[in-house]
Amino acid sequence: MESCESCWGGEIVAEHVGRSKKTLDGIHARWIARRHRNTDDLTYRDEWYDEQCGGCRFWFPLAGEMGSDYGACANGDSPFDGRVMFEHDGCAAFEEADEWVTPESM
């Protein structure tokens, strides 16, 4: 592997996946299919509308365009800690934030 002073660990690890609409749409389609709570599901509870990831104090939105819909969970009590989640998904470990965090507000 090629050496690189400015790369992580001194090595080139991977090329960026790209930012084309087709690439981002493909990522969105895969990730949206893996939601824990789907608002279109008949078993979705009304109280879950107020307990969505985007309103949790442990929500860290991704940078760029994907950050408007996706972020990382940083709640050690959540089974989704360390995973990328859809902003309208959620879990039982939800803790309300003062406001929804967006990439622009970080």
BAVEX-866144 format. One line per 3 residues: number of its first residue (from 1); for each residue x, y, z of N, C-alpha, C, O, CB. Coordinates in nm, 3 decimals. Glycine has a CB too. Layout:
REM BAVEX-866144
NUM> X Y Z X Y Z X Y Z X Y Z X Y Z | ...
***
This chain:
REM BAVEX-866144
1> 0.085 -0.117 0.000 0.000 0.000 0.000 0.089 0.124 0.000 0.196 0.124 0.063 -0.097 0.000 0.123 | 0.046 0.226 -0.070 0.121 0.349 -0.084 0.122 0.427 0.047 0.021 0.432 0.118 0.062 0.433 -0.197 | 0.235 0.489 0.080 0.246 0.570 0.200 0.190 0.709 0.174 0.203 0.762 0.063 0.392 0.578 0.247
4> 0.130 0.768 0.274 0.071 0.901 0.258 0.074 0.972 0.392 0.011 0.927 0.488 -0.075 0.892 0.204 | 0.147 1.082 0.400 0.160 1.157 0.525 0.026 1.213 0.574 0.000 1.215 0.694 0.259 1.270 0.507 | -0.059 1.258 0.480 -0.184 1.323 0.520 -0.301 1.226 0.532 -0.412 1.268 0.565 -0.218 1.430 0.421
7> -0.280 1.099 0.506 -0.389 1.001 0.513 -0.391 0.937 0.651 -0.294 0.943 0.726 -0.373 0.893 0.404 | -0.505 0.877 0.683 -0.521 0.813 0.811 -0.422 0.699 0.828 -0.414 0.612 0.741 -0.663 0.763 0.828 | -0.348 0.698 0.936 -0.253 0.591 0.965 -0.133 0.589 0.872 -0.060 0.491 0.869 -0.323 0.459 0.958
10> -0.112 0.698 0.795 0.002 0.705 0.706 -0.016 0.624 0.577 0.079 0.611 0.500 0.122 0.658 0.777 | -0.136 0.568 0.553 -0.161 0.490 0.433 -0.290 0.537 0.366 -0.380 0.588 0.432 -0.169 0.340 0.465 | -0.297 0.520 0.235 -0.421 0.548 0.164 -0.514 0.430 0.192 -0.482 0.316 0.157 -0.397 0.570 0.008
13> -0.628 0.456 0.254 -0.715 0.346 0.294 -0.826 0.315 0.193 -0.858 0.199 0.173 -0.776 0.376 0.426 | -0.884 0.416 0.131 -0.991 0.392 0.034 -1.026 0.522 -0.036 -1.004 0.630 0.018 -1.117 0.332 0.103 | -1.079 0.510 -0.155 -1.128 0.627 -0.225 -1.269 0.655 -0.176 -1.342 0.562 -0.140 -1.124 0.606 -0.379
16> -1.309 0.782 -0.173 -1.443 0.818 -0.128 -1.547 0.757 -0.222 -1.522 0.745 -0.342 -1.459 0.973 -0.123 | -1.661 0.717 -0.170 -1.763 0.651 -0.251 -1.822 0.743 -0.357 -1.883 0.696 -0.454 -1.874 0.599 -0.162 | -1.806 0.872 -0.341 -1.859 0.965 -0.441 -1.979 1.040 -0.388 -2.036 1.007 -0.285 -1.897 0.893 -0.567
19> -2.014 1.143 -0.463 -2.126 1.225 -0.420 -2.231 1.240 -0.528 -2.311 1.333 -0.525 -2.077 1.361 -0.378 | -2.231 1.150 -0.623 -2.330 1.160 -0.730 -2.469 1.130 -0.674 -2.482 1.057 -0.576 -2.296 1.063 -0.846 | -2.570 1.185 -0.737 -2.708 1.161 -0.693 -2.741 1.013 -0.696 -2.807 0.962 -0.607 -2.808 1.240 -0.780
22> -2.694 0.943 -0.799 -2.720 0.800 -0.811 -2.658 0.724 -0.693 -2.722 0.635 -0.636 -2.664 0.747 -0.944 | -2.536 0.758 -0.657 -2.468 0.691 -0.544 -2.541 0.719 -0.414 -2.568 0.626 -0.337 -2.322 0.737 -0.534 | -2.574 0.846 -0.388 -2.643 0.882 -0.264 -2.782 0.820 -0.258 -2.826 0.777 -0.151 -2.653 1.033 -0.250
25> -2.852 0.815 -0.371 -2.985 0.752 -0.374 -2.975 0.603 -0.342 -3.062 0.549 -0.274 -3.051 0.773 -0.512 | -2.871 0.537 -0.391 -2.850 0.395 -0.362 -2.823 0.370 -0.215 -2.876 0.276 -0.156 -2.735 0.341 -0.445 | -2.740 0.456 -0.155 -2.712 0.445 -0.011 -2.841 0.466 0.068 -2.871 0.389 0.159 -2.604 0.549 0.032
28> -2.916 0.569 0.033 -3.043 0.598 0.103 -3.138 0.480 0.094 -3.201 0.443 0.194 -3.109 0.724 0.043 | -3.150 0.421 -0.023 -3.242 0.307 -0.041 -3.201 0.189 0.047 -3.287 0.124 0.106 -3.244 0.264 -0.189 | -3.073 0.160 0.055 -3.026 0.049 0.141 -3.052 0.078 0.287 -3.104 -0.006 0.360 -2.876 0.023 0.120
31> -3.016 0.199 0.330 -3.027 0.233 0.472 -3.172 0.248 0.517 -3.206 0.207 0.628 -2.951 0.362 0.501 | -3.257 0.304 0.433 -3.398 0.323 0.472 -3.467 0.187 0.489 -3.559 0.174 0.569 -3.473 0.408 0.366 | -3.422 0.088 0.414 -3.481 -0.047 0.424 -3.444 -0.114 0.556 -3.508 -0.212 0.595 -3.435 -0.134 0.307
34> -3.342 -0.064 0.625 -3.295 -0.126 0.751 -3.345 -0.053 0.876 -3.292 -0.074 0.985 -3.143 -0.128 0.752 | -3.446 0.032 0.859 -3.497 0.105 0.976 -3.547 0.011 1.084 -3.599 -0.097 1.056 -3.609 0.199 0.934 | -3.532 0.054 1.208 -3.584 -0.019 1.323 -3.734 0.009 1.337 -3.814 -0.082 1.358 -3.508 0.020 1.453
37> -3.771 0.137 1.326 -3.911 0.179 1.335 -3.949 0.248 1.205 -3.886 0.347 1.165 -3.934 0.274 1.457 | -4.050 0.197 1.139 -4.093 0.250 1.011 -4.228 0.319 1.029 -4.326 0.256 1.069 -4.103 0.138 0.904 | -4.233 0.448 1.001 -4.357 0.524 1.021 -4.471 0.474 0.933 -4.588 0.503 0.960 -4.333 0.671 0.994
40> -4.440 0.400 0.828 -4.544 0.344 0.740 -4.601 0.213 0.794 -4.701 0.163 0.742 -4.488 0.322 0.601 | -4.538 0.157 0.896 -4.580 0.028 0.952 -4.707 0.047 1.036 -4.716 0.143 1.113 -4.467 -0.034 1.038 | -4.802 -0.042 1.022 -4.928 -0.033 1.097 -4.907 -0.047 1.248 -4.991 -0.003 1.326 -5.025 -0.140 1.050
43> -4.796 -0.107 1.290 -4.768 -0.124 1.433 -4.693 -0.005 1.493 -4.660 -0.005 1.611 -4.687 -0.252 1.455 | -4.664 0.098 1.411 -4.594 0.217 1.459 -4.682 0.288 1.561 -4.797 0.321 1.533 -4.556 0.312 1.341 | -4.627 0.313 1.679 -4.705 0.374 1.788 -4.702 0.527 1.777 -4.601 0.585 1.737 -4.649 0.330 1.925
46> -4.811 0.592 1.812 -4.821 0.738 1.806 -4.712 0.807 1.888 -4.658 0.909 1.845 -4.959 0.783 1.854 | -4.679 0.753 2.005 -4.579 0.818 2.091 -4.439 0.816 2.029 -4.352 0.894 2.068 -4.575 0.750 2.227 | -4.417 0.727 1.934 -4.285 0.720 1.869 -4.258 0.841 1.780 -4.142 0.872 1.751 -4.274 0.593 1.785
49> -4.362 0.911 1.737 -4.341 1.032 1.657 -4.261 1.137 1.736 -4.189 1.217 1.677 -4.476 1.092 1.612 | -4.274 1.136 1.867 -4.201 1.230 1.952 -4.068 1.174 2.001 -3.998 1.241 2.077 -4.287 1.269 2.070 | -4.032 1.053 1.961 -3.910 0.988 2.007 -3.823 0.943 1.889 -3.775 0.830 1.886 -3.944 0.867 2.097
52> -3.805 1.032 1.793 -3.727 0.998 1.675 -3.581 1.038 1.692 -3.550 1.134 1.763 -3.786 1.065 1.551 | -3.494 0.966 1.627 -3.349 0.986 1.641 -3.306 1.131 1.625 -3.222 1.180 1.701 -3.277 0.902 1.539 | -3.363 1.201 1.527 -3.324 1.339 1.502 -3.350 1.432 1.619 -3.291 1.540 1.626 -3.395 1.390 1.382
55> -3.436 1.393 1.711 -3.466 1.474 1.829 -3.401 1.422 1.956 -3.432 1.469 2.065 -3.614 1.481 1.849 | -3.311 1.325 1.942 -3.244 1.266 2.059 -3.114 1.341 2.089 -3.046 1.386 1.997 -3.214 1.116 2.035 | -3.082 1.355 2.214 -2.961 1.429 2.252 -2.832 1.355 2.215 -2.724 1.414 2.222 -2.962 1.457 2.400
58> -2.842 1.229 2.177 -2.725 1.151 2.138 -2.710 1.141 1.986 -2.632 1.058 1.938 -2.734 1.013 2.197 | -2.781 1.223 1.911 -2.782 1.222 1.765 -2.670 1.310 1.710 -2.658 1.426 1.747 -2.918 1.270 1.710 | -2.587 1.254 1.623 -2.483 1.328 1.554 -2.506 1.316 1.404 -2.479 1.210 1.347 -2.341 1.277 1.594
61> -2.556 1.423 1.338 -2.584 1.412 1.195 -2.456 1.393 1.114 -2.349 1.442 1.150 -2.659 1.537 1.146 | -2.469 1.320 1.005 -2.357 1.306 0.912 -2.332 1.441 0.845 -2.420 1.527 0.843 -2.386 1.195 0.806 | -2.214 1.458 0.792 -2.182 1.580 0.719 -2.242 1.574 0.579 -2.272 1.466 0.529 -2.029 1.601 0.712
64> -2.258 1.688 0.518 -2.303 1.695 0.380 -2.449 1.661 0.363 -2.528 1.664 0.457 -2.221 1.604 0.297 | -2.484 1.629 0.239 -2.622 1.604 0.202 -2.686 1.490 0.281 -2.803 1.499 0.317 -2.630 1.574 0.054 | -2.611 1.384 0.310 -2.667 1.271 0.384 -2.703 1.309 0.528 -2.786 1.243 0.590 -2.567 1.154 0.385
67> -2.642 1.415 0.580 -2.670 1.459 0.716 -2.808 1.518 0.735 -2.852 1.537 0.848 -2.570 1.558 0.758 | -2.877 1.549 0.626 -3.013 1.600 0.640 -3.111 1.488 0.675 -3.222 1.515 0.720 -3.058 1.669 0.511 | -3.069 1.362 0.655 -3.155 1.248 0.687 -3.092 1.145 0.781 -3.163 1.068 0.845 -3.195 1.179 0.561
70> -2.959 1.144 0.790 -2.890 1.038 0.865 -2.789 1.093 0.963 -2.730 1.199 0.942 -2.821 0.943 0.769 | -2.770 1.018 1.072 -2.671 1.054 1.172 -2.631 0.930 1.250 -2.687 0.822 1.233 -2.724 1.162 1.266 | -2.532 0.948 1.335 -2.483 0.838 1.418 -2.545 0.846 1.557 -2.562 0.955 1.612 -2.329 0.839 1.427
73> -2.577 0.731 1.612 -2.626 0.723 1.749 -2.504 0.711 1.841 -2.414 0.630 1.817 -2.723 0.600 1.769 | -2.502 0.793 1.946 -2.391 0.790 2.041 -2.440 0.760 2.183 -2.377 0.800 2.281 -2.316 0.924 2.039 | -2.553 0.690 2.193 -2.610 0.655 2.324 -2.564 0.515 2.362 -2.606 0.416 2.302 -2.765 0.663 2.321
76> -2.479 0.506 2.461 -2.428 0.378 2.508 -2.534 0.283 2.558 -2.510 0.162 2.567 -2.329 0.400 2.615 | -2.652 0.334 2.591 -2.762 0.250 2.638 -2.850 0.200 2.523 -2.942 0.121 2.546 -2.847 0.326 2.738 | -2.823 0.244 2.402 -2.904 0.206 2.287 -2.843 0.085 2.216 -2.720 0.075 2.206 -2.918 0.323 2.190
79> -2.926 -0.005 2.165 -2.872 -0.115 2.085 -2.816 -0.065 1.952 -2.752 -0.141 1.879 -2.981 -0.221 2.060 | -2.839 0.063 1.920 -2.793 0.121 1.794 -2.672 0.213 1.813 -2.634 0.285 1.720 -2.906 0.199 1.728 | -2.612 0.212 1.931 -2.493 0.292 1.959 -2.386 0.265 1.852 -2.350 0.150 1.828 -2.437 0.261 2.101
82> -2.338 0.373 1.790 -2.233 0.359 1.689 -2.283 0.327 1.550 -2.203 0.308 1.459 -2.139 0.254 1.731 | -2.414 0.322 1.531 -2.470 0.291 1.399 -2.527 0.415 1.334 -2.573 0.507 1.403 -2.579 0.183 1.411 | -2.525 0.418 1.203 -2.589 0.524 1.128 -2.739 0.495 1.128 -2.782 0.384 1.097 -2.532 0.535 0.982
85> -2.817 0.597 1.162 -2.962 0.581 1.174 -3.034 0.688 1.092 -2.981 0.797 1.071 -3.006 0.587 1.321 | -3.154 0.655 1.045 -3.241 0.750 0.977 -3.298 0.844 1.083 -3.332 0.799 1.192 -3.355 0.678 0.897 | -3.310 0.974 1.052 -3.354 1.071 1.152 -3.493 1.043 1.208 -3.524 1.085 1.320 -3.352 1.207 1.093
88> -3.578 0.973 1.133 -3.715 0.944 1.181 -3.727 0.804 1.240 -3.838 0.758 1.269 -3.815 0.960 1.067 | -3.615 0.736 1.257 -3.613 0.607 1.325 -3.609 0.635 1.475 -3.618 0.751 1.515 -3.490 0.518 1.278 | -3.595 0.535 1.558 -3.587 0.558 1.702 -3.570 0.429 1.779 -3.567 0.320 1.721 -3.710 0.629 1.749
91> -3.558 0.442 1.911 -3.547 0.325 1.998 -3.592 0.361 2.139 -3.622 0.477 2.168 -3.402 0.271 1.999 | -3.597 0.263 2.225 -3.643 0.282 2.363 -3.547 0.364 2.448 -3.585 0.411 2.555 -3.666 0.149 2.428 | -3.422 0.382 2.403 -3.323 0.457 2.480 -3.324 0.606 2.446 -3.232 0.679 2.483 -3.183 0.400 2.456
94> -3.426 0.653 2.375 -3.438 0.794 2.334 -3.432 0.887 2.454 -3.495 0.861 2.557 -3.569 0.816 2.257 | -3.355 0.996 2.440 -3.353 1.103 2.540 -3.367 1.234 2.466 -3.286 1.266 2.379 -3.221 1.100 2.626 | -3.469 1.310 2.499 -3.502 1.431 2.425 -3.391 1.536 2.431 -3.332 1.561 2.536 -3.630 1.489 2.478
97> -3.366 1.596 2.316 -3.273 1.709 2.305 -3.354 1.838 2.309 -3.475 1.836 2.290 -3.187 1.700 2.174 | -3.288 1.949 2.334 -3.357 2.078 2.333 -3.408 2.113 2.194 -3.511 2.180 2.180 -3.264 2.189 2.383 | -3.336 2.066 2.090 -3.374 2.094 1.952 -3.313 1.988 1.862 -3.219 1.918 1.901 -3.329 2.235 1.909
100> -3.366 1.976 1.741 -3.310 1.884 1.643 -3.178 1.942 1.594 -3.170 2.062 1.568 -3.408 1.859 1.523 | -3.077 1.860 1.583 -2.946 1.904 1.537 -2.934 1.874 1.388 -2.967 1.764 1.343 -2.833 1.834 1.618 | -2.886 1.971 1.313 -2.863 1.955 1.170 -2.714 1.972 1.143 -2.643 2.026 1.228 -2.947 2.057 1.087
103> -2.665 1.927 1.027 -2.523 1.948 0.997 -2.485 2.096 1.002 -2.373 2.129 1.042 -2.490 1.892 0.859 | -2.577 2.185 0.963 -2.549 2.327 0.962 -2.537 2.385 1.103 -2.469 2.486 1.123 -2.657 2.398 0.886 | -2.602 2.324 1.200 -2.600 2.378 1.337 -2.483 2.326 1.420 -2.462 2.370 1.533 -2.730 2.343 1.407
106> -2.406 2.234 1.364 -2.292 2.177 1.437 -2.171 2.267 1.427 -2.065 2.235 1.482 -2.258 2.037 1.384
***
